[in-house]
């Protein structure tokens, strides 16, 4: 049984189709990265999975429960880390977790142990008595994850878990998510950070305009869509336009950045090749090639 199964899911808001025929599977015990640019439908998908929004078409199953009919039963067995911080700043770290042990009906005798376990996972034991408004941004994000884990859920949803954090704090969060992944938790993580998806996800689903455009292991997606090597050509805009036109005229796949043109599948190039820097192809190449977007 899959932890999550979406088939042909559509969600419209008036004339705007936020999710357009999305298929998505999260096998039990794996981490799946939902990777896409801002506005691709990632947060709407998360809202559908938590029954905050109802699909107009398609089917959604979570942990064997059908949504929206059995959303309460599904929600009781999942933990959700929202994109926006909604912690109660008037309470302490421990009090925030205590509230959620009540909401998730953790037994009275098990509450202290559940809170200790969540604090240990999030490395917040020494901050249990601190008020939330005294915490740094990284600590608050770790507390959001601890709160989602306090009832030992079978599935964890992470909606842009490190958005807005500096690189050092992001690394801390990655270590925490990687621990959950290594312990066999089922995880769906939406993100627009390439390195985050590449580092943490067993499988990546690339989405654009509410549709999935590619699914697979990060390394497999790179080989399938971008090849093994890329040739980075630098120069002034006129030179880059010439290189891009010539490459496309010869059927060579390319992607453009502000300062270079990248020719993909460079390991198979034949004939006269522009002068440039060879490197390994990566998931960013795939992302830009498939979505037409630069990294946010």
Backbone as JSON, one array per atom type, in Angstrom:
{
  "sequence": "XXXXXXXXXXXXXXXXXXXXXXXXXXXXXXXXXXXXXXXXXXXXXXXXXXXXXXXXXXXXXXXXXXXXXXXXXXXXXXXXXXXXXXXXXXXXXXXXXXXXXXXXXXXXXXXXXXXXXXXXXXXXXXXXXXXXXXXXXXXXXXXXXXXXXXXXXXXXXXXXXXXXXXXXXXXXXXXXXXXXXXXXXXXXXXXXXXXXXXXXXXXXXXXXXXXXXXXXXXXXXXXXXXXXXXXXXXXXXXXXXXXXXXXXXXXXXXXXXXXXXXXXXXXXXXXXXXXXXXXXXXXXXXXXXXXXXXXX",
  "N": [[0.84, -1.2, 0.0], [0.52, 2.21, -0.82], [1.71, 5.2, 0.77], [0.69, 7.63, -0.05], [-1.55, 8.34, -2.69], [-2.37, 9.89, -5.6], [-4.55, 10.45, -8.28], [-5.1, 11.78, -11.35], [-5.78, 14.34, -10.35], [-7.49, 17.39, -10.01], [-7.69, 20.82, -9.31], [-9.46, 23.75, -9.15], [-9.57, 27.3, -8.94], [-11.85, 29.43, -9.48], [-11.26, 30.84, -12.56], [-8.72, 29.93, -12.62], [-6.61, 27.18, -12.84], [-5.13, 25.43, -10.5], [-4.07, 22.93, -9.88], [-3.61, 20.41, -12.18], [-4.66, 17.67, -13.31], [-2.97, 15.97, -11.79], [-0.83, 13.27, -11.05], [0.43, 11.34, -8.44], [2.55, 9.46, -6.38], [3.49, 8.2, -3.25], [5.5, 5.88, -2.1], [5.32, 3.66, 0.71], [7.45, 4.35, 3.43], [9.33, 5.9, 2.11], [10.95, 8.95, 0.92], [9.58, 11.47, -0.89], [10.16, 14.06, -3.13], [8.48, 16.93, -4.01], [8.97, 18.87, -6.53], [9.19, 22.08, -7.83], [8.71, 25.27, -9.52], [7.79, 28.44, -7.93], [4.29, 28.81, -7.68], [3.64, 26.52, -9.02], [1.79, 24.74, -8.07], [2.34, 23.32, -5.79], [1.81, 23.97, -3.03], [-0.97, 24.02, -3.1], [-1.46, 21.34, -3.63], [-0.61, 20.24, -1.2], [-2.58, 21.31, 0.45], [-4.79, 19.96, -0.52], [-4.16, 17.38, 0.3], [-4.42, 17.54, 3.03], [-7.05, 18.03, 3.29], [-7.85, 20.65, 3.43], [-8.53, 21.82, 1.16], [-10.75, 20.78, -1.43], [-10.67, 18.43, -4.0], [-11.61, 19.02, -7.4], [-11.73, 17.17, -9.39], [-10.69, 13.72, -9.89], [-8.9, 11.31, -7.77], [-7.96, 10.78, -4.34], [-5.98, 9.1, -2.07], [-4.87, 8.41, 1.17], [-2.76, 6.69, 3.23], [-4.42, 4.51, 2.97], [-6.91, 5.58, 3.32], [-9.73, 7.24, 1.93], [-9.99, 10.43, 0.51], [-12.26, 13.22, 0.26], [-13.79, 11.94, 2.18], [-12.84, 10.32, 4.29], [-11.12, 11.97, 5.67], [-10.6, 12.88, 8.31], [-9.75, 10.57, 9.67], [-7.46, 9.99, 8.22], [-5.96, 12.3, 8.67], [-5.4, 12.08, 11.37], [-3.33, 10.33, 11.45], [-1.17, 11.48, 10.27], [1.54, 13.84, 10.15], [1.95, 17.33, 9.88], [3.93, 19.84, 8.53], [3.71, 23.12, 8.18], [4.14, 25.66, 5.61], [4.08, 28.29, 6.5], [4.85, 29.79, 9.6], [2.99, 28.91, 12.31], [3.03, 28.78, 15.07], [2.14, 29.07, 18.56], [3.0, 31.91, 20.0], [2.8, 32.81, 22.58], [3.12, 30.75, 24.27], [5.29, 28.27, 25.8], [7.93, 26.21, 24.42], [7.52, 23.52, 25.23], [4.83, 23.66, 26.03], [3.52, 24.22, 23.62], [3.84, 21.77, 22.32], [2.49, 20.13, 24.11], [-0.16, 20.96, 23.81], [-0.69, 19.88, 21.29], [-0.46, 17.16, 21.8], [-2.83, 16.73, 23.11], [-4.66, 17.42, 21.09], [-4.17, 15.42, 19.25], [-4.92, 13.28, 20.67], [-3.13, 11.81, 22.31], [-2.43, 9.51, 24.82], [-2.8, 10.21, 28.35], [-0.81, 9.08, 30.01], [1.21, 8.71, 28.19], [2.03, 11.16, 27.29], [4.21, 12.76, 28.3], [6.45, 11.26, 27.54], [6.09, 11.29, 24.75], [6.45, 14.0, 24.17], [9.1, 14.35, 25.05], [10.43, 12.67, 23.23], [9.91, 13.95, 20.77], [11.14, 16.42, 21.19], [13.77, 15.56, 21.45], [14.31, 14.51, 18.89], [14.18, 16.87, 17.41], [16.23, 18.25, 18.53], [15.83, 20.04, 20.72], [15.72, 19.87, 23.43], [16.98, 21.39, 25.47], [15.65, 23.75, 25.28], [13.07, 23.6, 26.1], [11.6, 24.98, 28.02], [11.52, 27.56, 27.08], [9.92, 30.49, 25.81], [8.17, 30.71, 22.71], [8.55, 33.05, 21.24], [11.09, 33.72, 21.9], [12.79, 32.22, 20.47], [15.1, 31.44, 17.78], [14.8, 31.74, 14.16], [15.48, 29.29, 12.95], [15.24, 27.48, 15.11], [12.51, 27.7, 15.63], [11.49, 26.59, 13.31], [12.4, 23.99, 13.62], [10.89, 23.33, 15.84], [8.34, 23.32, 14.72], [8.55, 21.02, 13.18], [8.98, 19.14, 15.24], [6.51, 19.36, 16.54], [4.85, 18.26, 14.6], [5.58, 15.64, 14.82], [4.87, 14.65, 17.26], [2.86, 12.82, 17.84], [3.75, 10.5, 16.73], [3.42, 10.02, 13.8], [2.38, 8.18, 10.84], [2.89, 9.23, 8.41], [4.54, 12.07, 7.07], [4.09, 15.39, 6.1], [5.81, 17.9, 4.51], [5.83, 21.18, 3.86], [7.54, 23.2, 1.89], [9.88, 23.23, 3.74], [12.26, 24.59, 4.46], [12.12, 27.18, 3.57], [13.12, 30.55, 3.22], [15.14, 30.43, 5.11], [18.54, 30.8, 6.28], [21.61, 29.48, 4.77], [23.12, 27.94, 6.68], [21.26, 27.27, 8.71], [19.46, 25.9, 7.14], [20.94, 23.62, 6.52], [20.94, 22.37, 9.04], [18.23, 21.72, 9.28], [18.01, 19.97, 7.15], [19.53, 17.83, 8.08], [17.88, 16.94, 10.13], [15.55, 16.18, 8.72], [16.68, 14.21, 7.16], [17.27, 12.35, 9.1], [14.71, 11.47, 9.85], [14.0, 10.3, 7.44], [15.91, 8.23, 7.27], [15.02, 6.66, 9.32], [12.86, 5.43, 8.29], [10.47, 6.78, 7.88], [7.51, 7.8, 6.1], [7.53, 10.31, 3.77], [6.45, 13.32, 2.3], [7.7, 16.0, 0.62], [7.47, 19.27, -0.29], [9.2, 21.54, -2.38], [11.24, 24.2, -3.75], [13.89, 24.22, -3.91], [16.65, 23.01, -5.48], [18.93, 21.56, -4.56], [17.99, 20.63, -2.14], [15.96, 18.77, -2.8], [17.53, 16.97, -4.24], [19.31, 16.09, -2.32], [17.73, 14.92, -0.27], [15.5, 13.43, -1.2], [14.17, 10.25, -2.15], [12.76, 9.8, -4.44], [11.9, 12.09, -7.01], [9.34, 14.3, -7.97], [8.75, 16.3, -10.58], [7.04, 19.26, -11.03], [4.99, 21.47, -12.95], [2.99, 24.21, -13.63], [0.85, 22.96, -12.34], [0.93, 20.32, -13.17], [2.47, 17.06, -13.34], [5.65, 16.65, -14.71], [7.83, 15.06, -14.83], [9.09, 12.1, -13.29], [11.06, 10.33, -10.99], [14.13, 8.81, -9.69], [16.53, 11.16, -8.52], [19.14, 10.96, -9.76], [18.56, 9.32, -11.94], [16.74, 10.9, -13.37], [18.4, 12.95, -14.2], [20.17, 11.65, -16.01], [18.29, 10.74, -17.89], [17.07, 13.09, -18.93], [19.01, 15.11, -19.22], [21.41, 13.95, -19.81], [24.83, 12.81, -19.3], [26.94, 14.59, -19.23], [27.56, 18.14, -19.4], [28.02, 21.09, -21.37], [29.26, 24.14, -20.68], [28.96, 27.3, -21.92], [30.38, 30.44, -22.05], [30.06, 34.04, -22.43], [29.53, 37.22, -24.15], [26.15, 38.59, -24.57], [25.45, 38.54, -27.36], [27.14, 36.59, -28.39], [26.27, 34.36, -26.93], [23.66, 34.06, -27.91], [24.23, 33.33, -30.53], [25.57, 30.89, -30.16], [23.55, 29.39, -28.91], [21.57, 29.33, -30.94], [22.95, 27.99, -32.98], [23.45, 25.52, -31.72], [20.85, 24.55, -31.24], [20.01, 24.38, -33.85], [21.4, 22.18, -34.68], [20.21, 20.23, -33.3], [20.92, 19.92, -30.65], [20.19, 19.76, -27.25], [19.56, 22.55, -25.11], [20.01, 24.82, -22.3], [19.38, 27.96, -20.81], [21.08, 30.47, -18.96], [21.6, 33.6, -17.21], [24.23, 34.29, -17.79], [25.39, 32.38, -19.37], [25.22, 29.72, -21.86], [24.08, 26.47, -21.71], [24.91, 23.43, -23.06], [23.39, 20.41, -23.27], [23.75, 16.83, -22.74], [26.4, 16.52, -23.49], [28.31, 14.57, -23.74], [27.8, 13.21, -26.05], [28.28, 14.86, -28.19], [29.17, 15.73, -31.51], [31.37, 16.63, -34.2], [32.17, 20.1, -34.91], [32.63, 21.71, -31.93], [31.58, 24.21, -29.64], [33.83, 26.29, -27.74], [34.15, 25.74, -24.31], [33.27, 25.06, -20.86], [33.38, 21.89, -19.54], [31.24, 19.88, -17.54], [29.64, 17.79, -15.03], [26.3, 16.82, -15.72], [23.32, 17.97, -14.0], [20.63, 18.06, -11.52], [19.52, 20.58, -11.57], [19.81, 21.33, -14.23], [17.91, 19.64, -15.39], [15.57, 20.57, -14.15], [15.34, 23.27, -15.11], [15.24, 22.78, -17.84], [12.83, 21.35, -18.09], [10.84, 22.92, -16.86], [11.24, 25.48, -17.66], [12.03, 27.51, -16.01], [13.98, 29.66, -13.95], [15.93, 29.1, -10.97], [14.36, 29.92, -7.9]],
  "CA": [[0.0, 0.0, 0.0], [1.25, 3.48, -0.86], [1.33, 6.17, 1.79], [-0.12, 8.63, -0.76], [-1.84, 8.04, -4.09], [-3.22, 10.85, -6.29], [-4.76, 10.07, -9.67], [-5.87, 12.72, -12.15], [-6.36, 15.33, -9.45], [-7.67, 18.73, -10.55], [-8.24, 21.81, -8.4], [-9.62, 25.06, -9.79], [-10.04, 28.47, -8.19], [-12.42, 30.27, -10.52], [-10.7, 30.58, -13.88], [-7.34, 29.46, -12.46], [-6.43, 25.77, -12.52], [-3.91, 25.35, -9.7], [-3.58, 21.56, -10.05], [-4.22, 20.06, -13.46], [-4.48, 16.27, -13.68], [-1.75, 15.51, -11.12], [-0.63, 11.91, -10.54], [1.52, 11.37, -7.45], [2.59, 8.29, -5.49], [4.54, 8.15, -2.24], [5.57, 4.53, -1.53], [5.53, 3.61, 2.15], [8.83, 4.3, 3.89], [10.23, 6.66, 1.24], [10.82, 10.4, 0.88], [9.33, 11.96, -2.25], [10.27, 15.5, -3.25], [7.61, 17.58, -4.99], [9.88, 19.95, -6.93], [8.64, 22.93, -8.87], [8.85, 26.71, -9.25], [6.67, 29.06, -7.23], [3.09, 28.84, -8.5], [3.49, 25.27, -9.77], [0.72, 23.95, -7.5], [2.82, 22.49, -4.69], [1.08, 24.24, -1.79], [-2.35, 23.57, -3.3], [-1.45, 19.88, -3.45], [-0.56, 19.98, 0.24], [-3.89, 21.63, 1.0], [-5.67, 18.85, -0.9], [-3.82, 16.2, 1.1], [-4.89, 17.76, 4.39], [-8.49, 18.31, 3.17], [-8.15, 22.07, 3.53], [-9.16, 22.08, -0.13], [-11.36, 19.58, -1.98], [-10.4, 18.3, -5.43], [-12.75, 19.08, -8.31], [-11.71, 15.91, -10.14], [-9.63, 12.79, -9.52], [-9.01, 10.56, -6.51], [-6.88, 10.93, -3.38], [-5.94, 8.13, -0.97], [-3.76, 8.59, 2.11], [-2.67, 5.62, 4.23], [-5.57, 3.63, 2.77], [-8.16, 6.33, 3.52], [-10.15, 8.04, 0.77], [-10.32, 11.83, 0.82], [-12.34, 13.85, 1.58], [-14.72, 11.25, 3.06], [-12.17, 9.8, 5.49], [-10.01, 12.89, 5.92], [-10.28, 12.94, 9.73], [-8.98, 9.39, 10.02], [-6.14, 10.14, 7.61], [-5.26, 13.4, 9.31], [-4.96, 11.64, 12.69], [-2.13, 9.5, 11.31], [-0.12, 12.2, 9.57], [2.05, 15.07, 10.73], [2.05, 18.36, 8.84], [4.78, 21.0, 8.8], [3.24, 24.11, 7.21], [5.13, 26.6, 5.09], [4.06, 29.47, 7.35], [4.98, 29.54, 11.03], [1.74, 29.17, 13.03], [3.22, 28.44, 16.47], [1.59, 29.99, 19.55], [4.17, 32.58, 20.56], [2.59, 33.12, 24.0], [3.39, 29.53, 25.03], [6.65, 27.74, 25.73], [8.15, 25.1, 23.49], [6.84, 22.32, 25.74], [3.38, 23.88, 26.03], [3.06, 24.05, 22.24], [3.76, 20.34, 22.06], [1.44, 19.57, 24.97], [-1.45, 21.23, 23.16], [-0.89, 18.95, 20.18], [-0.72, 15.81, 22.31], [-4.28, 16.69, 23.37], [-5.38, 17.45, 19.81], [-4.0, 14.12, 18.6], [-5.41, 12.25, 21.61], [-2.09, 11.0, 22.93], [-2.87, 9.16, 26.17], [-2.21, 10.98, 29.44], [0.42, 8.44, 30.49], [2.23, 8.73, 27.15], [2.31, 12.52, 26.8], [5.56, 13.22, 28.63], [7.38, 10.53, 26.68], [5.93, 11.75, 23.37], [7.08, 15.32, 24.08], [10.55, 14.16, 25.15], [10.92, 12.09, 21.97], [9.85, 14.97, 19.72], [12.19, 17.4, 21.49], [15.05, 14.92, 21.18], [14.48, 14.45, 17.43], [14.4, 18.23, 16.92], [17.36, 18.83, 19.27], [15.31, 21.21, 21.44], [15.52, 19.52, 24.84], [17.43, 22.45, 26.36], [14.83, 24.93, 25.07], [11.68, 23.21, 26.34], [10.92, 25.98, 28.85], [11.61, 28.88, 26.47], [8.78, 30.95, 25.02], [8.43, 30.61, 21.28], [9.04, 34.33, 20.7], [12.5, 33.85, 22.24], [13.55, 31.29, 19.63], [15.55, 31.86, 16.46], [13.99, 31.2, 13.07], [15.78, 27.87, 12.77], [14.64, 26.74, 16.22], [11.06, 27.66, 15.44], [11.2, 25.61, 12.25], [12.58, 22.67, 14.21], [9.74, 23.09, 16.7], [7.23, 22.94, 13.84], [8.73, 19.61, 12.84], [8.73, 18.37, 16.46], [5.06, 19.35, 16.76], [4.25, 17.33, 13.64], [5.99, 14.27, 15.12], [4.6, 14.34, 18.66], [1.95, 11.66, 17.94], [4.37, 9.43, 15.97], [2.59, 9.79, 12.61], [2.86, 7.26, 9.81], [3.22, 10.03, 7.23], [4.88, 13.47, 7.37], [4.04, 16.33, 4.98], [6.67, 19.07, 4.73], [5.53, 22.16, 2.82], [8.64, 24.16, 1.82], [10.32, 23.24, 5.14], [13.4, 25.47, 4.76], [12.0, 28.44, 2.83], [13.45, 31.76, 3.95], [16.19, 30.22, 6.11], [19.88, 30.95, 5.73], [22.19, 28.18, 4.43], [23.53, 27.16, 7.84], [20.06, 26.72, 9.34], [18.91, 24.93, 6.21], [21.69, 22.38, 6.7], [20.45, 21.74, 10.27], [16.93, 21.13, 8.98], [18.24, 18.82, 6.28], [19.99, 16.72, 8.92], [16.71, 16.46, 10.84], [14.7, 15.47, 7.77], [17.41, 13.01, 6.76], [17.11, 11.38, 10.19], [13.38, 10.87, 9.69], [14.06, 9.46, 6.25], [16.69, 7.03, 7.57], [14.25, 5.84, 10.25], [11.79, 4.76, 7.56], [9.22, 7.54, 7.8], [7.0, 8.16, 4.78], [7.63, 11.77, 3.73], [6.27, 14.1, 1.08], [8.3, 17.3, 0.87], [7.43, 20.2, -1.41], [10.33, 22.45, -2.34], [11.77, 24.69, -5.01], [15.34, 24.18, -3.8], [17.16, 21.85, -6.2], [19.83, 20.78, -3.71], [17.18, 20.0, -1.1], [15.34, 17.59, -3.39], [18.58, 16.04, -4.63], [19.95, 15.56, -1.11], [16.85, 14.23, 0.67], [14.41, 12.63, -1.77], [14.42, 9.0, -2.89], [12.14, 10.04, -5.74], [11.5, 13.47, -7.25], [8.27, 14.57, -8.94], [8.88, 17.67, -11.07], [5.73, 19.78, -11.42], [4.95, 22.79, -13.57], [1.61, 24.58, -13.98], [-0.1, 22.02, -11.76], [1.05, 18.99, -13.75], [3.77, 16.41, -13.2], [6.32, 16.59, -16.01], [8.85, 14.02, -14.75], [9.11, 11.36, -12.03], [12.13, 9.34, -10.92], [15.24, 9.1, -8.81], [17.26, 12.33, -9.04], [20.21, 10.59, -10.69], [17.95, 8.79, -13.17], [16.16, 12.02, -14.12], [19.51, 13.67, -14.83], [20.62, 10.88, -17.17], [17.21, 10.67, -18.87], [16.71, 14.37, -19.56], [20.13, 16.01, -19.46], [22.62, 13.22, -20.15], [25.83, 12.67, -18.23], [27.82, 15.76, -19.21], [27.05, 19.39, -19.96], [29.06, 22.02, -21.81], [28.88, 25.5, -20.3], [29.62, 28.26, -22.81], [30.25, 31.8, -21.53], [30.38, 35.09, -23.37], [28.55, 38.32, -24.19], [24.82, 38.14, -25.03], [25.41, 38.23, -28.79], [27.82, 35.29, -28.55], [25.4, 33.32, -26.38], [22.55, 33.84, -28.84], [24.77, 32.59, -31.67], [25.83, 29.51, -29.72], [22.26, 28.74, -28.68], [20.91, 29.08, -32.22], [23.7, 26.95, -33.68], [23.23, 24.24, -31.03], [19.48, 24.1, -31.49], [19.95, 24.0, -35.26], [22.0, 20.85, -34.82], [19.44, 19.3, -32.49], [21.51, 19.76, -29.33], [19.37, 20.4, -26.21], [20.25, 23.61, -24.38], [19.32, 25.62, -21.3], [19.98, 29.29, -20.78], [21.11, 31.28, -17.75], [21.9, 34.98, -17.58], [25.63, 34.49, -18.18], [25.92, 31.27, -20.17], [24.36, 28.74, -22.5], [24.52, 25.12, -21.4], [24.55, 22.4, -24.02], [23.22, 19.17, -22.53], [24.18, 15.59, -23.39], [27.65, 16.89, -24.14], [29.13, 13.38, -23.99], [27.51, 12.7, -27.38], [28.45, 15.89, -29.21], [30.08, 15.4, -32.61], [31.66, 17.75, -35.09], [32.77, 21.29, -34.3], [31.98, 21.99, -30.65], [32.03, 25.5, -29.1], [34.73, 26.24, -26.6], [33.44, 25.95, -23.06], [33.67, 24.29, -19.68], [32.62, 20.66, -19.37], [30.93, 19.51, -16.16], [28.6, 16.78, -14.93], [24.92, 17.32, -15.73], [22.75, 17.92, -12.66], [19.18, 18.17, -11.44], [19.13, 21.93, -11.96], [19.65, 21.29, -15.68], [16.61, 19.0, -15.66], [14.52, 21.47, -13.68], [15.19, 24.4, -16.02], [14.85, 22.23, -19.14], [11.44, 20.89, -18.09], [9.89, 23.92, -16.39], [11.52, 26.79, -18.26], [12.14, 28.47, -14.93], [15.21, 29.76, -13.18], [15.75, 28.78, -9.55], [13.94, 31.06, -7.1]],
  "C": [[0.87, 1.25, 0.0], [0.79, 4.37, 0.28], [0.41, 7.24, 1.19], [-0.33, 8.17, -2.19], [-2.82, 9.08, -4.63], [-3.33, 10.41, -7.75], [-5.65, 11.1, -10.35], [-6.49, 13.85, -11.36], [-6.35, 16.72, -10.1], [-8.25, 19.62, -9.45], [-8.25, 23.17, -9.08], [-10.04, 26.09, -8.74], [-10.56, 29.47, -9.22], [-11.87, 29.88, -11.88], [-9.29, 30.02, -13.82], [-7.34, 27.98, -12.08], [-5.09, 25.62, -11.82], [-3.25, 23.98, -9.8], [-4.34, 20.97, -11.23], [-3.9, 18.62, -13.86], [-3.25, 15.63, -13.05], [-1.85, 14.05, -10.7], [0.57, 11.95, -9.6], [1.42, 10.15, -6.56], [3.76, 8.44, -4.53], [4.55, 6.73, -1.67], [5.86, 4.59, -0.03], [7.01, 3.52, 2.48], [9.82, 5.04, 3.01], [10.0, 8.16, 1.41], [10.68, 10.82, -0.58], [9.39, 13.48, -2.22], [9.37, 16.01, -4.36], [8.31, 18.88, -5.38], [9.26, 20.76, -8.06], [8.83, 24.39, -8.52], [7.67, 27.22, -8.44], [5.48, 29.15, -8.19], [2.85, 27.57, -9.28], [2.36, 24.4, -9.24], [1.12, 23.11, -6.31], [2.01, 22.71, -3.41], [-0.39, 23.85, -1.92], [-2.45, 22.07, -3.13], [-1.41, 19.52, -1.98], [-1.91, 20.27, 0.89], [-4.91, 20.54, 0.65], [-5.42, 17.63, -0.02], [-4.26, 16.33, 2.55], [-6.38, 18.13, 4.44], [-8.83, 19.76, 3.51], [-8.75, 22.58, 2.22], [-9.67, 20.75, -0.66], [-11.14, 19.56, -3.49], [-11.69, 18.38, -6.24], [-12.87, 17.81, -9.14], [-10.6, 15.03, -9.6], [-9.85, 12.15, -8.16], [-7.77, 10.77, -5.67], [-7.02, 9.88, -2.3], [-4.69, 8.39, -0.14], [-3.83, 7.49, 3.15], [-3.89, 4.7, 4.17], [-6.91, 4.3, 2.95], [-8.46, 7.18, 2.29], [-10.53, 9.44, 1.21], [-11.33, 12.35, -0.19], [-13.17, 13.06, 2.59], [-14.08, 10.79, 4.37], [-10.98, 10.68, 5.89], [-9.62, 12.95, 7.39], [-9.42, 11.76, 10.16], [-7.56, 9.47, 9.44], [-5.31, 11.19, 8.33], [-4.71, 12.99, 10.68], [-3.66, 10.86, 12.63], [-1.03, 10.18, 10.51], [0.31, 13.42, 10.38], [2.3, 16.07, 9.63], [2.93, 19.49, 9.33], [4.42, 22.06, 7.77], [4.37, 25.02, 6.74], [5.23, 27.84, 5.98], [4.09, 29.07, 8.82], [3.66, 29.9, 11.73], [1.83, 28.7, 14.49], [2.55, 29.48, 17.37], [2.75, 30.64, 20.3], [4.01, 32.94, 22.04], [2.9, 31.92, 24.89], [4.86, 29.15, 24.93], [6.72, 26.64, 24.68], [7.36, 23.88, 23.95], [5.33, 22.48, 25.72], [2.79, 23.76, 24.63], [2.89, 22.57, 21.9], [2.66, 19.68, 22.88], [0.06, 19.77, 24.36], [-1.72, 20.2, 22.07], [-1.02, 17.51, 20.64], [-2.2, 15.65, 22.66], [-5.05, 16.6, 22.06], [-5.31, 16.09, 19.11], [-4.31, 12.95, 19.53], [-4.32, 11.27, 22.06], [-2.51, 10.75, 24.37], [-2.13, 9.93, 27.25], [-0.87, 10.39, 29.88], [1.55, 8.51, 29.47], [2.69, 10.14, 26.76], [3.73, 12.98, 27.08], [6.59, 12.54, 27.74], [7.31, 11.0, 25.24], [6.6, 13.11, 23.18], [8.6, 15.2, 24.13], [11.13, 13.62, 23.84], [10.95, 13.15, 20.87], [10.93, 16.02, 19.93], [13.57, 16.84, 21.19], [15.33, 14.89, 19.68], [14.85, 15.83, 16.89], [15.55, 18.95, 17.62], [16.94, 20.11, 19.99], [15.1, 20.93, 22.93], [15.89, 20.68, 25.77], [16.63, 23.74, 26.21], [13.37, 24.68, 25.42], [10.91, 24.25, 27.16], [10.93, 27.37, 28.26], [10.31, 29.22, 25.75], [9.17, 30.97, 23.55], [9.0, 31.91, 20.73], [10.49, 34.61, 21.1], [13.4, 33.0, 21.34], [14.0, 31.95, 18.33], [14.65, 31.25, 15.39], [14.22, 29.72, 12.84], [15.19, 27.01, 13.87], [13.13, 26.63, 16.07], [10.68, 26.66, 14.36], [11.39, 24.2, 12.77], [11.42, 22.32, 15.13], [8.51, 22.72, 15.88], [7.32, 21.47, 13.46], [8.48, 18.73, 14.07], [7.24, 18.26, 16.73], [4.37, 18.36, 15.84], [4.55, 15.87, 13.99], [5.52, 13.79, 16.49], [3.69, 13.12, 18.83], [2.45, 10.47, 17.13], [3.56, 9.08, 14.72], [3.23, 8.79, 11.65], [3.34, 8.0, 8.57], [3.5, 11.46, 7.66], [4.83, 14.28, 6.08], [4.85, 17.56, 5.35], [6.45, 20.05, 3.57], [6.6, 23.26, 2.86], [9.31, 24.31, 3.2], [11.45, 24.2, 5.46], [13.31, 26.82, 4.06], [12.34, 29.63, 3.74], [14.54, 31.61, 4.99], [17.57, 30.38, 5.47], [20.52, 29.58, 5.55], [22.58, 27.32, 5.63], [22.34, 26.5, 8.52], [19.43, 25.66, 8.44], [19.61, 23.59, 6.34], [21.23, 21.64, 7.95], [19.11, 21.04, 10.01], [17.08, 19.91, 8.1], [18.67, 17.6, 7.08], [18.81, 16.1, 9.66], [15.81, 15.66, 9.92], [15.37, 14.17, 7.33], [17.31, 11.94, 7.84], [15.76, 10.7, 10.08], [13.37, 9.89, 8.53], [14.78, 8.15, 6.54], [15.96, 6.1, 8.52], [13.02, 5.21, 9.6], [10.47, 5.48, 7.52], [8.81, 7.74, 6.35], [6.89, 9.69, 4.75], [7.29, 12.29, 2.34], [6.73, 15.51, 1.39], [8.19, 18.16, -0.39], [8.57, 21.2, -1.27], [10.58, 23.05, -3.71], [13.29, 24.8, -4.96], [15.86, 22.89, -4.42], [17.99, 20.96, -5.28], [19.06, 20.03, -2.63], [16.55, 18.7, -1.62], [16.39, 16.53, -3.71], [19.18, 15.35, -3.42], [19.02, 14.61, -0.34], [15.89, 13.22, 0.04], [14.9, 11.34, -2.42], [13.91, 9.13, -4.32], [11.74, 11.5, -5.83], [10.38, 13.5, -8.29], [8.4, 16.04, -9.33], [7.51, 18.13, -11.56], [5.88, 21.18, -12.01], [3.52, 23.05, -14.01], [0.61, 23.52, -13.54], [-0.06, 20.62, -12.32], [2.41, 18.39, -13.44], [4.38, 16.27, -14.59], [7.45, 15.56, -16.01], [8.81, 13.4, -13.37], [10.28, 10.39, -12.06], [13.14, 9.68, -9.85], [16.01, 10.28, -9.38], [18.33, 11.97, -10.07], [19.66, 10.06, -12.01], [17.35, 9.9, -14.02], [17.25, 12.79, -14.85], [19.94, 12.95, -16.11], [19.55, 10.89, -18.27], [17.02, 11.97, -19.63], [17.9, 15.25, -19.93], [21.41, 15.3, -19.88], [23.59, 13.18, -18.99], [26.74, 13.9, -18.12], [27.11, 16.96, -19.82], [28.24, 20.26, -20.34], [28.57, 23.44, -21.56], [29.69, 26.48, -21.15], [29.33, 29.67, -22.3], [30.58, 32.81, -22.62], [29.36, 36.2, -23.31], [27.23, 37.83, -24.78], [24.77, 37.78, -26.51], [26.04, 36.87, -29.06], [26.92, 34.15, -28.07], [24.23, 33.03, -27.32], [23.02, 33.04, -30.06], [24.99, 31.12, -31.32], [24.53, 28.75, -29.55], [21.57, 28.39, -29.99], [21.61, 27.96, -32.99], [23.47, 25.58, -33.06], [21.84, 23.69, -31.32], [19.29, 23.69, -32.94], [20.52, 22.63, -35.52], [21.3, 19.82, -33.95], [20.03, 19.04, -31.12], [20.63, 20.45, -28.3], [20.17, 21.41, -25.43], [19.38, 24.14, -23.26], [20.1, 26.91, -21.15], [19.98, 29.84, -19.35], [21.46, 32.7, -18.18], [23.29, 35.17, -18.14], [26.18, 33.39, -19.06], [24.81, 30.54, -20.89], [24.93, 27.37, -22.17], [24.01, 24.17, -22.47], [24.53, 21.07, -23.27], [23.61, 17.97, -23.39], [25.5, 15.81, -24.14], [28.53, 15.68, -24.44], [28.91, 12.83, -25.4], [27.7, 13.71, -28.5], [29.48, 15.45, -30.25], [30.28, 16.63, -33.48], [32.3, 18.9, -34.34], [31.97, 21.69, -33.07], [32.48, 23.33, -30.12], [32.98, 25.31, -27.92], [33.96, 26.56, -25.33], [33.96, 25.05, -21.97], [32.78, 23.07, -19.52], [32.43, 20.37, -17.87], [29.9, 18.39, -16.2], [27.22, 17.45, -15.02], [24.32, 17.14, -14.34], [21.24, 18.13, -12.71], [18.69, 19.57, -11.79], [18.95, 22.02, -13.47], [18.28, 20.72, -16.05], [15.47, 19.94, -15.31], [14.26, 22.6, -14.68], [14.72, 23.92, -17.39], [13.36, 21.92, -19.18], [10.43, 21.97, -17.71], [10.09, 25.29, -17.04], [11.7, 27.88, -17.24], [13.55, 28.49, -14.37], [14.9, 29.43, -11.72], [15.38, 30.03, -8.79], [14.94, 31.32, -6.0]]
}
